[in-house]
């Protein structure tokens, strides 16, 4: 049985960051963070110009709790800060946020 150690989240937004949506990644779950990190630039590149601004993040997942995760929560703030977390029943178990003020968010 494979265990999940990371989840790839890709979000596309308008230039103003007022409208954002999750974008489909070819692969969304990985056995290691390294695999996710290696795949992330290719997954973002495959989306081409799906949205003017694209944010992506590999979120760590504890393999012992993988069946308990029930939600990925994300937010893109007006200042370009991208926050994302994997949650279990409204309890944050992993979070990662960063600030990206310009379009090169694709290169994170």
Biotite code that builds the C-alpha atoms (Angstrom):
import biotite.structure as struc

atoms = struc.array([
    struc.Atom([0.000, 0.000, 0.000], chain_id="A", res_id=1, res_name="UNK", atom_name="CA", element="C"),
    struc.Atom([1.337, 3.409, -0.952], chain_id="A", res_id=2, res_name="UNK", atom_name="CA", element="C"),
    struc.Atom([1.404, 6.150, 1.640], chain_id="A", res_id=3, res_name="UNK", atom_name="CA", element="C"),
    struc.Atom([0.800, 9.806, 0.904], chain_id="A", res_id=4, res_name="UNK", atom_name="CA", element="C"),
    struc.Atom([3.416, 12.211, 2.281], chain_id="A", res_id=5, res_name="UNK", atom_name="CA", element="C"),
    struc.Atom([2.610, 15.324, 0.212], chain_id="A", res_id=6, res_name="UNK", atom_name="CA", element="C"),
    struc.Atom([-0.250, 16.922, -1.697], chain_id="A", res_id=7, res_name="UNK", atom_name="CA", element="C"),
    struc.Atom([0.242, 19.320, -4.606], chain_id="A", res_id=8, res_name="UNK", atom_name="CA", element="C"),
    struc.Atom([-2.106, 22.299, -4.653], chain_id="A", res_id=9, res_name="UNK", atom_name="CA", element="C"),
    struc.Atom([-2.248, 24.687, -7.619], chain_id="A", res_id=10, res_name="UNK", atom_name="CA", element="C"),
    struc.Atom([-4.388, 27.830, -7.553], chain_id="A", res_id=11, res_name="UNK", atom_name="CA", element="C"),
    struc.Atom([-4.938, 30.245, -10.431], chain_id="A", res_id=12, res_name="UNK", atom_name="CA", element="C"),
    struc.Atom([-6.047, 33.844, -9.976], chain_id="A", res_id=13, res_name="UNK", atom_name="CA", element="C"),
    struc.Atom([-6.956, 36.923, -11.942], chain_id="A", res_id=14, res_name="UNK", atom_name="CA", element="C"),
    struc.Atom([-4.355, 39.703, -12.127], chain_id="A", res_id=15, res_name="UNK", atom_name="CA", element="C"),
    struc.Atom([-6.170, 41.556, -9.342], chain_id="A", res_id=16, res_name="UNK", atom_name="CA", element="C"),
    struc.Atom([-6.245, 38.385, -7.158], chain_id="A", res_id=17, res_name="UNK", atom_name="CA", element="C"),
    struc.Atom([-9.980, 38.968, -6.628], chain_id="A", res_id=18, res_name="UNK", atom_name="CA", element="C"),
    struc.Atom([-10.990, 35.712, -8.331], chain_id="A", res_id=19, res_name="UNK", atom_name="CA", element="C"),
    struc.Atom([-9.098, 32.484, -7.645], chain_id="A", res_id=20, res_name="UNK", atom_name="CA", element="C"),
    struc.Atom([-9.800, 28.805, -8.208], chain_id="A", res_id=21, res_name="UNK", atom_name="CA", element="C"),
    struc.Atom([-8.054, 25.484, -7.784], chain_id="A", res_id=22, res_name="UNK", atom_name="CA", element="C"),
    struc.Atom([-6.477, 24.211, -10.977], chain_id="A", res_id=23, res_name="UNK", atom_name="CA", element="C"),
    struc.Atom([-6.159, 20.528, -11.846], chain_id="A", res_id=24, res_name="UNK", atom_name="CA", element="C"),
    struc.Atom([-2.711, 19.006, -11.461], chain_id="A", res_id=25, res_name="UNK", atom_name="CA", element="C"),
    struc.Atom([-1.821, 15.858, -13.436], chain_id="A", res_id=26, res_name="UNK", atom_name="CA", element="C"),
    struc.Atom([-0.718, 14.218, -10.169], chain_id="A", res_id=27, res_name="UNK", atom_name="CA", element="C"),
    struc.Atom([-1.865, 15.542, -6.797], chain_id="A", res_id=28, res_name="UNK", atom_name="CA", element="C"),
    struc.Atom([-0.510, 13.061, -4.234], chain_id="A", res_id=29, res_name="UNK", atom_name="CA", element="C"),
    struc.Atom([3.072, 11.931, -3.660], chain_id="A", res_id=30, res_name="UNK", atom_name="CA", element="C"),
    struc.Atom([4.935, 9.471, -1.462], chain_id="A", res_id=31, res_name="UNK", atom_name="CA", element="C"),
    struc.Atom([7.584, 12.075, -0.564], chain_id="A", res_id=32, res_name="UNK", atom_name="CA", element="C"),
    struc.Atom([7.888, 15.860, -0.392], chain_id="A", res_id=33, res_name="UNK", atom_name="CA", element="C"),
    struc.Atom([10.876, 15.556, -2.741], chain_id="A", res_id=34, res_name="UNK", atom_name="CA", element="C"),
    struc.Atom([8.743, 13.931, -5.434], chain_id="A", res_id=35, res_name="UNK", atom_name="CA", element="C"),
    struc.Atom([6.131, 16.646, -5.069], chain_id="A", res_id=36, res_name="UNK", atom_name="CA", element="C"),
    struc.Atom([8.728, 19.425, -5.204], chain_id="A", res_id=37, res_name="UNK", atom_name="CA", element="C"),
    struc.Atom([10.306, 17.895, -8.306], chain_id="A", res_id=38, res_name="UNK", atom_name="CA", element="C"),
    struc.Atom([6.962, 17.578, -10.118], chain_id="A", res_id=39, res_name="UNK", atom_name="CA", element="C"),
    struc.Atom([5.568, 20.995, -9.123], chain_id="A", res_id=40, res_name="UNK", atom_name="CA", element="C"),
    struc.Atom([7.296, 23.156, -11.795], chain_id="A", res_id=41, res_name="UNK", atom_name="CA", element="C"),
    struc.Atom([6.243, 20.730, -14.543], chain_id="A", res_id=42, res_name="UNK", atom_name="CA", element="C"),
    struc.Atom([2.640, 20.614, -13.309], chain_id="A", res_id=43, res_name="UNK", atom_name="CA", element="C"),
    struc.Atom([2.484, 24.415, -13.221], chain_id="A", res_id=44, res_name="UNK", atom_name="CA", element="C"),
    struc.Atom([4.132, 24.633, -16.651], chain_id="A", res_id=45, res_name="UNK", atom_name="CA", element="C"),
    struc.Atom([1.590, 22.213, -18.117], chain_id="A", res_id=46, res_name="UNK", atom_name="CA", element="C"),
    struc.Atom([-1.177, 24.621, -17.156], chain_id="A", res_id=47, res_name="UNK", atom_name="CA", element="C"),
    struc.Atom([0.267, 27.211, -19.521], chain_id="A", res_id=48, res_name="UNK", atom_name="CA", element="C"),
    struc.Atom([-1.733, 30.401, -19.320], chain_id="A", res_id=49, res_name="UNK", atom_name="CA", element="C"),
    struc.Atom([-4.766, 28.941, -17.511], chain_id="A", res_id=50, res_name="UNK", atom_name="CA", element="C"),
    struc.Atom([-4.835, 32.042, -15.298], chain_id="A", res_id=51, res_name="UNK", atom_name="CA", element="C"),
    struc.Atom([-2.754, 35.253, -15.201], chain_id="A", res_id=52, res_name="UNK", atom_name="CA", element="C"),
    struc.Atom([-1.393, 34.441, -11.711], chain_id="A", res_id=53, res_name="UNK", atom_name="CA", element="C"),
    struc.Atom([-0.606, 30.915, -10.537], chain_id="A", res_id=54, res_name="UNK", atom_name="CA", element="C"),
    struc.Atom([0.358, 29.837, -7.040], chain_id="A", res_id=55, res_name="UNK", atom_name="CA", element="C"),
    struc.Atom([1.444, 26.328, -6.094], chain_id="A", res_id=56, res_name="UNK", atom_name="CA", element="C"),
    struc.Atom([2.476, 24.546, -2.936], chain_id="A", res_id=57, res_name="UNK", atom_name="CA", element="C"),
    struc.Atom([3.453, 21.075, -1.804], chain_id="A", res_id=58, res_name="UNK", atom_name="CA", element="C"),
    struc.Atom([1.744, 20.429, 1.509], chain_id="A", res_id=59, res_name="UNK", atom_name="CA", element="C"),
    struc.Atom([3.143, 17.794, 3.870], chain_id="A", res_id=60, res_name="UNK", atom_name="CA", element="C"),
    struc.Atom([0.841, 14.986, 4.973], chain_id="A", res_id=61, res_name="UNK", atom_name="CA", element="C"),
    struc.Atom([1.552, 12.617, 7.849], chain_id="A", res_id=62, res_name="UNK", atom_name="CA", element="C"),
    struc.Atom([1.195, 9.117, 6.327], chain_id="A", res_id=63, res_name="UNK", atom_name="CA", element="C"),
    struc.Atom([-0.096, 7.802, 9.654], chain_id="A", res_id=64, res_name="UNK", atom_name="CA", element="C"),
    struc.Atom([-3.026, 10.208, 9.395], chain_id="A", res_id=65, res_name="UNK", atom_name="CA", element="C"),
    struc.Atom([-3.645, 10.139, 5.635], chain_id="A", res_id=66, res_name="UNK", atom_name="CA", element="C"),
    struc.Atom([-7.116, 8.567, 5.987], chain_id="A", res_id=67, res_name="UNK", atom_name="CA", element="C"),
    struc.Atom([-8.144, 11.286, 8.456], chain_id="A", res_id=68, res_name="UNK", atom_name="CA", element="C"),
    struc.Atom([-7.520, 14.325, 6.241], chain_id="A", res_id=69, res_name="UNK", atom_name="CA", element="C"),
    struc.Atom([-10.730, 15.755, 4.929], chain_id="A", res_id=70, res_name="UNK", atom_name="CA", element="C"),
    struc.Atom([-10.003, 19.234, 3.617], chain_id="A", res_id=71, res_name="UNK", atom_name="CA", element="C"),
    struc.Atom([-7.432, 21.452, 1.938], chain_id="A", res_id=72, res_name="UNK", atom_name="CA", element="C"),
    struc.Atom([-7.946, 25.082, 2.871], chain_id="A", res_id=73, res_name="UNK", atom_name="CA", element="C"),
    struc.Atom([-6.286, 27.904, 0.937], chain_id="A", res_id=74, res_name="UNK", atom_name="CA", element="C"),
    struc.Atom([-6.420, 31.666, 0.634], chain_id="A", res_id=75, res_name="UNK", atom_name="CA", element="C"),
    struc.Atom([-4.770, 34.227, -1.627], chain_id="A", res_id=76, res_name="UNK", atom_name="CA", element="C"),
    struc.Atom([-4.667, 37.645, 0.002], chain_id="A", res_id=77, res_name="UNK", atom_name="CA", element="C"),
    struc.Atom([-4.724, 40.976, -1.842], chain_id="A", res_id=78, res_name="UNK", atom_name="CA", element="C"),
    struc.Atom([-1.009, 41.477, -1.088], chain_id="A", res_id=79, res_name="UNK", atom_name="CA", element="C"),
    struc.Atom([-0.087, 38.243, -2.925], chain_id="A", res_id=80, res_name="UNK", atom_name="CA", element="C"),
    struc.Atom([0.280, 36.066, 0.159], chain_id="A", res_id=81, res_name="UNK", atom_name="CA", element="C"),
    struc.Atom([-0.678, 32.465, -0.590], chain_id="A", res_id=82, res_name="UNK", atom_name="CA", element="C"),
    struc.Atom([-1.667, 30.369, 2.405], chain_id="A", res_id=83, res_name="UNK", atom_name="CA", element="C"),
    struc.Atom([-2.615, 26.700, 2.325], chain_id="A", res_id=84, res_name="UNK", atom_name="CA", element="C"),
    struc.Atom([-3.159, 23.942, 4.854], chain_id="A", res_id=85, res_name="UNK", atom_name="CA", element="C"),
    struc.Atom([-4.324, 20.359, 5.109], chain_id="A", res_id=86, res_name="UNK", atom_name="CA", element="C"),
    struc.Atom([-6.885, 19.874, 7.851], chain_id="A", res_id=87, res_name="UNK", atom_name="CA", element="C"),
    struc.Atom([-8.444, 17.110, 9.882], chain_id="A", res_id=88, res_name="UNK", atom_name="CA", element="C"),
    struc.Atom([-11.924, 17.860, 11.168], chain_id="A", res_id=89, res_name="UNK", atom_name="CA", element="C"),
    struc.Atom([-11.288, 21.605, 11.433], chain_id="A", res_id=90, res_name="UNK", atom_name="CA", element="C"),
    struc.Atom([-7.885, 21.103, 13.082], chain_id="A", res_id=91, res_name="UNK", atom_name="CA", element="C"),
    struc.Atom([-4.848, 22.425, 11.171], chain_id="A", res_id=92, res_name="UNK", atom_name="CA", element="C"),
    struc.Atom([-2.182, 19.740, 10.826], chain_id="A", res_id=93, res_name="UNK", atom_name="CA", element="C"),
    struc.Atom([0.099, 21.324, 8.222], chain_id="A", res_id=94, res_name="UNK", atom_name="CA", element="C"),
    struc.Atom([0.372, 24.861, 6.950], chain_id="A", res_id=95, res_name="UNK", atom_name="CA", element="C"),
    struc.Atom([2.615, 26.739, 4.597], chain_id="A", res_id=96, res_name="UNK", atom_name="CA", element="C"),
    struc.Atom([2.316, 30.383, 3.576], chain_id="A", res_id=97, res_name="UNK", atom_name="CA", element="C"),
    struc.Atom([4.490, 32.677, 1.561], chain_id="A", res_id=98, res_name="UNK", atom_name="CA", element="C"),
    struc.Atom([4.328, 36.065, -0.066], chain_id="A", res_id=99, res_name="UNK", atom_name="CA", element="C"),
    struc.Atom([4.536, 36.558, -3.781], chain_id="A", res_id=100, res_name="UNK", atom_name="CA", element="C"),
    struc.Atom([3.980, 40.083, -5.011], chain_id="A", res_id=101, res_name="UNK", atom_name="CA", element="C"),
    struc.Atom([4.359, 39.437, -8.740], chain_id="A", res_id=102, res_name="UNK", atom_name="CA", element="C"),
    struc.Atom([3.544, 36.886, -11.393], chain_id="A", res_id=103, res_name="UNK", atom_name="CA", element="C"),
    struc.Atom([6.715, 34.804, -10.822], chain_id="A", res_id=104, res_name="UNK", atom_name="CA", element="C"),
    struc.Atom([4.736, 32.870, -8.221], chain_id="A", res_id=105, res_name="UNK", atom_name="CA", element="C"),
    struc.Atom([5.063, 30.050, -10.760], chain_id="A", res_id=106, res_name="UNK", atom_name="CA", element="C"),
    struc.Atom([8.724, 29.721, -9.844], chain_id="A", res_id=107, res_name="UNK", atom_name="CA", element="C"),
    struc.Atom([8.312, 29.061, -6.118], chain_id="A", res_id=108, res_name="UNK", atom_name="CA", element="C"),
])
